[in-house]
Amino acid sequence: MNPDLIRPEIAALPTYNAGLALDRFRAHYGIDCLAKLDSNENPAGPCPGVVEAIRAEAAGIARYPDAGNGALREDLAAATGTTADQIIIGNGSEDLIGAVFRTVLRPGDHVVTICPSFGLHEFGALASGAHVTKVPFNADWTFPLDGMIRAMTAEAPRVLIFSSPSNPAGPAISETEFGALLKATPADTLVVFDEAYLEYLEPAARFDAMARLAAGPHPWLILRTFSKAYGLAGVRVGYGIACAPDLAAQMMKARNPFGVNALAVAAARAALRDTDHLALSVGLAAEGRAHLARHLSEAGFVCAPSQTNFVFFDTGGVATDFAEALRHRGVLIKPWLEDPFTSWARVTVGTPDENRYFLEAVEAMRVLA
Ligand SMILES: Cc1ncc(COP(=O)(O)O)c(C=O)c1O
């Protein structure tokens, strides 16, 4: 193949650091996975209503789904106090990260994000020909406001994008910090606020980010997902709330028209209705992250504070080696590959048994070291 065929922006991208599927794990390591803690999935799974809704919807799959995703957009508008024409549905929220970049970025544009960060915030922008400034978290894991403001002052970005609570680090931005950041953000910059882990926030850390955004001059997009607290990672459905119907409508053109399948829509609608299951999932995560962080800290590992369903910790060595050694004990976690965090890894809160397998495996490795 002629190497010139590939756009240089794509050729330069790394392969996405995805978690390992269970059948691939078994095929490669020849053992069963005891604890799959590498992809921030919900160990409680989806609510029972989701499985019934998918079964019921399956009878109709010979038909294309509604390209406008009308029913789910109506449900989400009611749930979020917005209008359906501000909502956009994606094949996972990652689909919407790509769509928003394709909608607004021109080659040479500037994008500001934080570091460590969710990979697609950077790679999606690079794929569109933008250049990305990644601002490292402060040493105490507060959001790097000064650095972000400096980066935006040096060159006004087309897009400011970051997640809060943050993946992979775990902390959440406070309302005061968010207000200060917005105040210093150029008015024309699109603020993409990724709330994939919103549901896991402790009550004291919650604030109405949408109201804050709506009160300011910026265009904005909030991203959320059904993959985490709702337990639907496998069916792929996420959503965005746009500042204005026109942004959602323009993004719809940058997305595949039938990219969100009928089973995913049925699943998401059912998941939204079961608030008890959501509360149970969030409770499990809150208990589990405290448990994991306590035991890891007692064992001498430095952990970042977490408002999510995972804990980011310093393995004290090469994280890929640490994760590989755990794999041989049937435990999957995600080593971080982004400089300067290549000694850090992220472990998802699993079932109590999975958490125990992980901690026992870490302890066994420490004893052997
Ligand atoms: C911060 C953040 N945003 C977006 C996503 C994408 O989620 P999905 O495409 O499953 O909705 C993830 C997944 O891990 C994430 O951590």
The ligand as an ORCA input file, in Angstrom:
! r2SCAN-3c Opt
* xyz 0 1
  C     -14.432     10.645     30.143
  C     -15.047      9.709     29.182
  N     -15.752     10.204     28.152
  C     -16.324      9.423     27.252
  C     -16.201      8.056     27.336
  C     -16.829      7.227     26.260
  O     -17.832      6.437     26.770
  P     -18.855      5.713     25.826
  O     -18.414      5.880     24.411
  O     -18.859      4.297     26.259
  O     -20.166      6.403     26.069
  C     -15.470      7.480     28.371
  C     -15.288      6.020     28.447
  O     -14.501      5.474     29.161
  C     -14.889      8.326     29.317
  O     -14.167      7.840     30.330
*
